Amino acid sequence: MTNNLNLNLSVSIFKEGKYFIAYSSALDISTAGKTFEESKKRFNEVVQIFFEETSKKGKLEETLSNLGWQKIKQQWSPPTFISHIQEEIRVQVPA
């Protein structure tokens, strides 16, 4: 038996060298592609694999709870994404 989940995930896509990286803190997963569109496609695939494999292992509820998800009326909801900022931080590094 399968259930369909409709998810609204915040996904950050950034460029690292020649690759586009797609990352979601809601699932703590990422993937890469040579193009923006390829990274989006691969991200959708890795989300599918994440849910399939976690469910097969009987760890879906535990894993989602540990990632901050909440189950409301039999529907899982990811943590609310508030902001993505670029912050300048000065750190001291031993010489």
N, CA, C and O atoms as a MOPAC input file, in Angstrom:
PM7 MOZYME 1SCF
protein

 N      0.84200 1    -1.18200 1     0.00000 1
 C      0.00000 1     0.00000 1     0.00000 1
 C      0.88600 1     1.24300 1     0.00000 1
 O      1.91000 1     1.28200 1     0.68100 1
 N      0.49300 1     2.24300 1    -0.75500 1
 C      1.22900 1     3.50300 1    -0.78100 1
 C      0.29000 1     4.65600 1    -0.47200 1
 O     -0.90400 1     4.60600 1    -0.77000 1
 N      0.84400 1     5.68200 1     0.12300 1
 C      0.12000 1     6.91900 1     0.39100 1
 C      0.82700 1     8.03900 1    -0.35000 1
 O      2.04700 1     8.01200 1    -0.51200 1
 N      0.07100 1     9.01300 1    -0.79300 1
 C      0.66800 1    10.17600 1    -1.43800 1
 C      0.79500 1    11.30000 1    -0.43000 1
 O     -0.15400 1    11.60500 1     0.29200 1
 N      1.95900 1    11.91300 1    -0.38100 1
 C      2.18600 1    13.09500 1     0.43300 1
 C      2.41900 1    14.26800 1    -0.50600 1
 O      3.20700 1    14.16400 1    -1.44600 1
 N      1.75300 1    15.36000 1    -0.26300 1
 C      2.01800 1    16.59200 1    -0.99800 1
 C      2.81000 1    17.49200 1    -0.06800 1
 O      2.29900 1    17.94000 1     0.95800 1
 N      4.05500 1    17.75600 1    -0.42700 1
 C      4.94700 1    18.50600 1     0.44200 1
 C      5.29300 1    19.85700 1    -0.15600 1
 O      5.46800 1    19.98600 1    -1.36800 1
 N      5.39000 1    20.85300 1     0.69400 1
 C      5.94300 1    22.14600 1     0.32100 1
 C      7.24200 1    22.29600 1     1.08600 1
 O      7.24200 1    22.65200 1     2.26400 1
 N      8.34800 1    22.02400 1     0.41400 1
 C      9.66000 1    22.08600 1     1.05000 1
 C     10.41600 1    23.32100 1     0.59200 1
 O     10.36200 1    23.70500 1    -0.57700 1
 N     11.11800 1    23.93400 1     1.52800 1
 C     12.04600 1    25.00200 1     1.16400 1
 C     13.32100 1    24.33900 1     0.66700 1
 O     13.92000 1    23.52000 1     1.36400 1
 N     13.72800 1    24.69600 1    -0.53700 1
 C     14.92100 1    24.11400 1    -1.14700 1
 C     15.84400 1    25.25500 1    -1.56500 1
 O     15.43800 1    26.16600 1    -2.28700 1
 N     17.07500 1    25.19300 1    -1.10500 1
 C     18.08600 1    26.17600 1    -1.51200 1
 C     18.87000 1    25.59300 1    -2.67500 1
 O     19.31400 1    24.44600 1    -2.62600 1
 N     19.03400 1    26.38600 1    -3.71300 1
 C     19.84600 1    25.94800 1    -4.84800 1
 C     20.95400 1    26.97800 1    -5.03700 1
 O     20.70200 1    28.16800 1    -5.22100 1
 N     22.17900 1    26.48400 1    -4.98600 1
 C     23.31800 1    27.38200 1    -5.13600 1
 C     24.34300 1    26.75300 1    -6.05500 1
 O     24.31900 1    25.54800 1    -6.30800 1
 N     25.23800 1    27.57900 1    -6.54700 1
 C     26.24400 1    27.10900 1    -7.49100 1
 C     27.54900 1    26.87200 1    -6.75400 1
 O     28.02000 1    27.72200 1    -5.99800 1
 N     28.12300 1    25.70100 1    -6.98700 1
 C     29.41000 1    25.33200 1    -6.39800 1
 C     30.29100 1    24.84100 1    -7.53900 1
 O     30.13400 1    23.71900 1    -8.02100 1
 N     31.21300 1    25.68500 1    -7.96100 1
 C     32.01800 1    25.33400 1    -9.13100 1
 C     31.13400 1    25.25800 1   -10.35800 1
 O     30.42900 1    26.21300 1   -10.68200 1
 N     31.16900 1    24.11500 1   -11.04900 1
 C     30.36400 1    23.92400 1   -12.25900 1
 C     28.98300 1    23.33600 1   -11.96500 1
 O     28.17800 1    23.16500 1   -12.88100 1
 N     28.70400 1    23.02500 1   -10.69900 1
 C     27.48000 1    22.30300 1   -10.36200 1
 C     26.49000 1    23.15800 1    -9.58600 1
 O     26.86400 1    24.08600 1    -8.86900 1
 N     25.21500 1    22.81900 1    -9.75000 1
 C     24.14400 1    23.41800 1    -8.97900 1
 C     23.79200 1    22.43900 1    -7.86000 1
 O     23.53100 1    21.26400 1    -8.12100 1
 N     23.78600 1    22.91200 1    -6.63600 1
 C     23.50400 1    22.08600 1    -5.46800 1
 C     22.10900 1    22.43300 1    -4.96700 1
 O     21.80100 1    23.60400 1    -4.74600 1
 N     21.26900 1    21.42500 1    -4.78800 1
 C     19.93500 1    21.60400 1    -4.21200 1
 C     19.95200 1    20.99100 1    -2.81900 1
 O     20.30600 1    19.82400 1    -2.65100 1
 N     19.56400 1    21.79300 1    -1.81100 1
 C     19.61800 1    21.34200 1    -0.41700 1
 C     18.35600 1    21.76700 1     0.31300 1
 O     17.86000 1    22.87800 1     0.12400 1
 N     17.84300 1    20.87800 1     1.14600 1
 C     16.71600 1    21.21000 1     2.01500 1
 C     17.05700 1    20.83900 1     3.44700 1
 O     17.35700 1    19.68500 1     3.75100 1
 N     17.00700 1    21.83600 1     4.32200 1
 C     17.26400 1    21.57600 1     5.74000 1
 C     16.12100 1    20.78300 1     6.36500 1
 O     16.31600 1    20.12600 1     7.38800 1
 N     14.93400 1    20.83500 1     5.76900 1
 C     13.78200 1    20.11000 1     6.31400 1
 C     14.00300 1    18.60100 1     6.30200 1
 O     13.45500 1    17.88800 1     7.14300 1
 N     14.80500 1    18.10900 1     5.35400 1
 C     15.12700 1    16.68300 1     5.28000 1
 C     16.62300 1    16.43300 1     5.44600 1
 O     17.06000 1    15.28400 1     5.51500 1
 N     17.39800 1    17.49500 1     5.50900 1
 C     18.85800 1    17.44000 1     5.59600 1
 C     19.43800 1    16.56700 1     4.48000 1
 O     20.28300 1    15.70300 1     4.71700 1
 N     18.96200 1    16.81700 1     3.26300 1
 C     19.46700 1    16.09200 1     2.09700 1
 C     19.82700 1    17.08700 1     0.99500 1
 O     19.29600 1    18.19500 1     0.92300 1
 N     20.74300 1    16.65000 1     0.15000 1
 C     21.14000 1    17.48800 1    -0.97500 1
 C     21.49300 1    16.60400 1    -2.16000 1
 O     21.69100 1    15.39600 1    -2.02800 1
 N     21.56500 1    17.23700 1    -3.31300 1
 C     21.99500 1    16.57500 1    -4.53200 1
 C     22.55200 1    17.63800 1    -5.46500 1
 O     22.46700 1    18.83100 1    -5.17400 1
 N     23.11200 1    17.21600 1    -6.56500 1
 C     23.73000 1    18.16900 1    -7.48500 1
 C     23.37800 1    17.84200 1    -8.92100 1
 O     23.02000 1    16.71200 1    -9.25300 1
 N     23.48700 1    18.85100 1    -9.76300 1
 C     23.28000 1    18.67100 1   -11.19000 1
 C     24.13100 1    19.65500 1   -11.96300 1
 O     24.61600 1    20.64200 1   -11.41000 1
 N     24.30900 1    19.38200 1   -13.23900 1
 C     25.10500 1    20.27300 1   -14.08500 1
 C     24.34000 1    21.53400 1   -14.45900 1
 O     24.93600 1    22.54000 1   -14.84500 1
 N     22.99600 1    21.47500 1   -14.34100 1
 C     22.15800 1    22.64400 1   -14.61500 1
 C     21.20100 1    22.84100 1   -13.44800 1
 O     21.01300 1    21.95000 1   -12.62000 1
 N     20.60000 1    24.02600 1   -13.40100 1
 C     19.59300 1    24.33100 1   -12.38200 1
 C     18.45500 1    23.31300 1   -12.44700 1
 O     18.04600 1    22.75700 1   -11.42800 1
 N     17.95300 1    23.08000 1   -13.65500 1
 C     16.83200 1    22.14900 1   -13.83900 1
 C     17.21200 1    20.72200 1   -13.45400 1
 O     16.41100 1    20.01000 1   -12.84700 1
 N     18.42000 1    20.30400 1   -13.79900 1
 C     18.85600 1    18.95600 1   -13.43700 1
 C     18.94700 1    18.80000 1   -11.91900 1
 O     18.59900 1    17.74700 1   -11.38500 1
 N     19.40900 1    19.82900 1   -11.22800 1
 C     19.49100 1    19.73600 1    -9.76500 1
 C     18.09200 1    19.63900 1    -9.15500 1
 O     17.89900 1    18.91000 1    -8.18200 1
 N     17.11500 1    20.36000 1    -9.70600 1
 C     15.73500 1    20.25800 1    -9.21800 1
 C     15.17500 1    18.85700 1    -9.45200 1
 O     14.54200 1    18.27700 1    -8.57000 1
 N     15.41500 1    18.32100 1   -10.65400 1
 C     14.92900 1    16.97900 1   -10.99000 1
 C     15.54000 1    15.94200 1   -10.05900 1
 O     14.84000 1    15.08200 1    -9.52400 1
 N     16.84100 1    16.03100 1    -9.87300 1
 C     17.52000 1    15.07700 1    -8.99200 1
 C     17.07300 1    15.23000 1    -7.54600 1
 O     17.00000 1    14.24600 1    -6.80900 1
 N     16.77300 1    16.45700 1    -7.13800 1
 C     16.29800 1    16.64900 1    -5.77100 1
 C     14.95800 1    15.94200 1    -5.57300 1
 O     14.75000 1    15.28400 1    -4.55400 1
 N     14.05900 1    16.07300 1    -6.53200 1
 C     12.77500 1    15.36400 1    -6.44100 1
 C     12.99200 1    13.85800 1    -6.35000 1
 O     12.29600 1    13.17100 1    -5.60200 1
 N     13.95200 1    13.34700 1    -7.10700 1
 C     14.25500 1    11.91300 1    -7.06300 1
 C     14.79600 1    11.49700 1    -5.69800 1
 O     14.39400 1    10.46400 1    -5.16200 1
 N     15.70600 1    12.29400 1    -5.13100 1
 C     16.30000 1    11.92100 1    -3.84700 1
 C     15.27100 1    12.02500 1    -2.71300 1
 O     15.35300 1    11.27700 1    -1.73900 1
 N     14.31600 1    12.93400 1    -2.83000 1
 C     13.23800 1    13.01000 1    -1.83100 1
 C     12.39600 1    11.74000 1    -1.89600 1
 O     12.04200 1    11.17600 1    -0.86100 1
 N     12.07500 1    11.28800 1    -3.10900 1
 C     11.31900 1    10.04300 1    -3.27800 1
 C     12.06500 1     8.87300 1    -2.65000 1
 O     11.47400 1     8.07600 1    -1.92100 1
 N     13.35800 1     8.76700 1    -2.93000 1
 C     14.18100 1     7.68700 1    -2.36900 1
 C     14.22700 1     7.78600 1    -0.84700 1
 O     14.12100 1     6.77300 1    -0.15700 1
 N     14.38500 1     8.99700 1    -0.32300 1
 C     14.41900 1     9.20700 1     1.12800 1
 C     13.16000 1     8.63800 1     1.78700 1
 O     13.24800 1     7.88300 1     2.75500 1
 N     11.99200 1     9.00200 1     1.26100 1
 C     10.74100 1     8.54000 1     1.86200 1
 C     10.54900 1     7.03400 1     1.68100 1
 O     10.08300 1     6.35900 1     2.59900 1
 N     10.89900 1     6.50400 1     0.51800 1
 C     10.77300 1     5.05900 1     0.28600 1
 C     11.64900 1     4.26700 1     1.25200 1
 O     11.17300 1     3.34600 1     1.91500 1
 N     12.92000 1     4.62400 1     1.32900 1
 C     13.86600 1     3.86100 1     2.15100 1
 C     13.59700 1     4.02200 1     3.64300 1
 O     13.68800 1     3.05500 1     4.40000 1
 N     13.26800 1     5.23100 1     4.06400 1
 C     12.98400 1     5.45800 1     5.48300 1
 C     11.72400 1     4.71000 1     5.89500 1
 O     11.65100 1     4.17100 1     6.99900 1
 N     10.72900 1     4.67800 1     5.00900 1
 C      9.49500 1     3.93600 1     5.29100 1
 C      9.75500 1     2.43800 1     5.35700 1
 O      9.25600 1     1.75700 1     6.25300 1
 N     10.54400 1     1.91700 1     4.39900 1
 C     10.85700 1     0.48000 1     4.38700 1
 C     11.52500 1     0.04100 1     5.68300 1
 O     11.29500 1    -1.07000 1     6.16000 1
 N     12.34400 1     0.90700 1     6.24600 1
 C     13.05900 1     0.58500 1     7.48600 1
 C     12.19400 1     0.80200 1     8.72600 1
 O     12.63300 1     0.53000 1     9.84300 1
 N     10.96300 1     1.29400 1     8.53300 1
 C     10.06900 1     1.53900 1     9.65700 1
 C     10.51000 1     2.71300 1    10.52200 1
 O     10.19500 1     2.76800 1    11.71100 1
 N     11.23500 1     3.64800 1     9.92500 1
 C     11.80600 1     4.76400 1    10.68500 1
 C     11.28700 1     6.12900 1    10.23700 1
 O     11.84500 1     7.15300 1    10.63200 1
 N     10.23400 1     6.16700 1     9.42400 1
 C      9.78100 1     7.44100 1     8.88100 1
 C      9.34200 1     8.40700 1     9.97900 1
 O      9.81100 1     9.54500 1    10.01800 1
 N      8.45800 1     7.97900 1    10.86300 1
 C      7.96400 1     8.87500 1    11.90900 1
 C      9.09000 1     9.35300 1    12.81200 1
 O      9.16100 1    10.53700 1    13.14200 1
 N      9.96500 1     8.44800 1    13.21200 1
 C     11.09000 1     8.81000 1    14.07900 1
 C     12.00800 1     9.81500 1    13.38500 1
 O     12.42100 1    10.80800 1    13.98600 1
 N     12.32300 1     9.55300 1    12.12300 1
 C     13.22900 1    10.42300 1    11.37900 1
 C     12.63100 1    11.81000 1    11.18000 1
 O     13.30300 1    12.81400 1    11.41600 1
 N     11.37800 1    11.87200 1    10.74900 1
 C     10.74500 1    13.17300 1    10.54200 1
 C     10.63300 1    13.94300 1    11.85300 1
 O     10.86700 1    15.15200 1    11.88100 1
 N     10.28200 1    13.26700 1    12.92500 1
 C     10.21200 1    13.92500 1    14.23800 1
 C     11.56700 1    14.49000 1    14.63900 1
 O     11.65400 1    15.61300 1    15.13500 1
 N     12.62800 1    13.71100 1    14.42300 1
 C     13.97800 1    14.17200 1    14.75800 1
 C     14.41000 1    15.37200 1    13.91600 1
 O     15.26000 1    16.15500 1    14.33700 1
 N     13.82600 1    15.51200 1    12.73400 1
 C     14.13600 1    16.64100 1    11.85700 1
 C     13.24100 1    17.85200 1    12.12900 1
 O     13.34200 1    18.86500 1    11.43700 1
 N     12.36800 1    17.75000 1    13.13200 1
 C     11.51800 1    18.87200 1    13.50700 1
 C     10.15700 1    18.91600 1    12.84000 1
 O      9.43000 1    19.90000 1    12.97800 1
 N      9.80000 1    17.85500 1    12.11300 1
 C      8.49200 1    17.80100 1    11.48200 1
 C      7.42500 1    17.54600 1    12.54700 1
 O      7.71500 1    16.99200 1    13.60700 1
 N      6.18000 1    17.96000 1    12.25300 1
 C      5.05800 1    17.70600 1    13.15000 1
 C      3.95000 1    16.99000 1    12.38500 1
 O      3.68500 1    17.26800 1    11.21500 1
 N      3.31600 1    16.06100 1    13.08700 1
 C      2.19200 1    15.34500 1    12.48500 1
 C      0.90900 1    15.97900 1    13.00100 1
 O      0.61200 1    15.94100 1    14.19500 1
 N      0.15700 1    16.56300 1    12.07500 1
 C     -1.08000 1    17.24500 1    12.42400 1
 C     -2.20500 1    16.60400 1    11.62700 1
 O     -2.22400 1    16.66800 1    10.39800 1
 N     -3.13900 1    15.98800 1    12.33500 1
 C     -4.27800 1    15.30800 1    11.69400 1
 C     -3.81600 1    14.34500 1    10.60600 1
 O     -4.28900 1    14.41700 1     9.47200 1
 N     -2.91100 1    13.45900 1    10.93800 1
 C     -2.39600 1    12.42200 1    10.04300 1
 C     -1.58700 1    12.96000 1     8.85800 1
 O     -1.27500 1    12.20700 1     7.93600 1
 N     -1.24800 1    14.24100 1     8.87100 1
 C     -0.45500 1    14.84500 1     7.79500 1
 C      0.83700 1    15.40000 1     8.37900 1
 O      0.81800 1    16.14400 1     9.36000 1
 N      1.95700 1    15.03200 1     7.76700 1
 C      3.25200 1    15.52200 1     8.21800 1
 C      3.51100 1    16.91400 1     7.65900 1
 O      3.23500 1    17.18800 1     6.49100 1
 N      4.04600 1    17.79200 1     8.51100 1
 C      4.35300 1    19.15600 1     8.11200 1
 C      5.80200 1    19.48000 1     8.47600 1
 O      6.20700 1    19.28500 1     9.62200 1
 N      6.59100 1    19.97400 1     7.50900 1
 C      7.99700 1    20.28200 1     7.79900 1
 C      8.11400 1    21.53300 1     8.66400 1
 O      7.15600 1    22.29500 1     8.79200 1
 N      9.28900 1    21.74200 1     9.25600 1
 C      9.49800 1    22.97500 1    10.02000 1
 C      9.29700 1    24.18800 1     9.10900 1
 O      9.58900 1    24.13500 1     7.91400 1
 N      8.80500 1    25.25800 1     9.68100 1
 C      8.56700 1    26.47400 1     8.91900 1
 C      9.88900 1    27.18000 1     8.63800 1
 O     10.65100 1    27.48000 1     9.55700 1
 N     10.14900 1    27.43600 1     7.38100 1
 C     11.36100 1    28.14300 1     6.97000 1
 C     11.13300 1    29.63000 1     7.20300 1
 O     10.15400 1    30.19300 1     6.71300 1
 N     12.02300 1    30.26400 1     7.94100 1
 C     11.85200 1    31.67200 1     8.27400 1
 C     12.66700 1    32.58500 1     7.36300 1
 O     12.14000 1    33.55600 1     6.81900 1
 N     13.94300 1    32.27600 1     7.19900 1
 C     14.79300 1    33.19900 1     6.46300 1
 C     16.04900 1    32.50400 1     5.96200 1
 O     16.49000 1    31.49300 1     6.50800 1
 N     16.60100 1    33.07200 1     4.92200 1
 C     17.91600 1    32.66700 1     4.43400 1
 C     18.67300 1    33.96500 1     4.20700 1
 O     18.34300 1    34.74000 1     3.31000 1
 N     19.69100 1    34.19400 1     5.02900 1
 C     20.42600 1    35.44900 1     4.93600 1
 C     21.90400 1    35.17000 1     4.72900 1
 O     22.39800 1    34.07600 1     5.00300 1
 N     22.58500 1    36.17500 1     4.24500 1
 C     24.03700 1    36.09900 1     4.14600 1
 C     24.57100 1    37.03900 1     5.21000 1
 O     24.33800 1    38.24600 1     5.15800 1
 N     25.27600 1    36.49000 1     6.16000 1
 C     25.74600 1    37.22300 1     7.32400 1
 C     27.26500 1    37.25500 1     7.34000 1
 O     27.91100 1    36.22700 1     7.14100 1
 N     27.84100 1    38.43500 1     7.57800 1
 C     29.29100 1    38.53500 1     7.71900 1
 C     29.65100 1    38.24500 1     9.16900 1
 O     29.14100 1    38.88500 1    10.08900 1
 N     30.53200 1    37.27700 1     9.36000 1
 C     30.92200 1    36.86300 1    10.70700 1
 C     32.43800 1    36.87100 1    10.79000 1
 O     33.11600 1    36.31800 1     9.92400 1
 N     32.96800 1    37.49600 1    11.82700 1
 C     34.41300 1    37.54800 1    12.03500 1
 C     34.77500 1    36.50700 1    13.09200 1
 O     34.23400 1    36.52100 1    14.19700 1
 N     35.68800 1    35.61000 1    12.74800 1
 C     36.13800 1    34.58800 1    13.68800 1
 C     37.64800 1    34.68500 1    13.85300 1
 O     38.37000 1    35.06100 1    12.93000 1
 N     38.10300 1    34.33900 1    15.03800 1
 C     39.53500 1    34.29900 1    15.29500 1
 C     40.02300 1    32.88000 1    15.08800 1
 O     39.46900 1    31.93000 1    15.64100 1
 N     41.06800 1    32.74800 1    14.28400 1
 C     41.63600 1    31.44200 1    13.97600 1
 C     43.06700 1    31.41800 1    14.50700 1
 O     43.86000 1    32.30500 1    14.19100 1
 N     43.40300 1    30.40600 1    15.31400 1
 C     44.77700 1    30.33600 1    15.81800 1
 C     45.78100 1    30.30400 1    14.66200 1
 O     45.56400 1    29.64500 1    13.64500 1
 N     46.87800 1    31.02700 1    14.84600 1
 C     47.90600 1    31.09400 1    13.80000 1
 C     48.74100 1    29.83400 1    13.76200 1
 O     49.65200 1    29.72200 1    12.94100 1

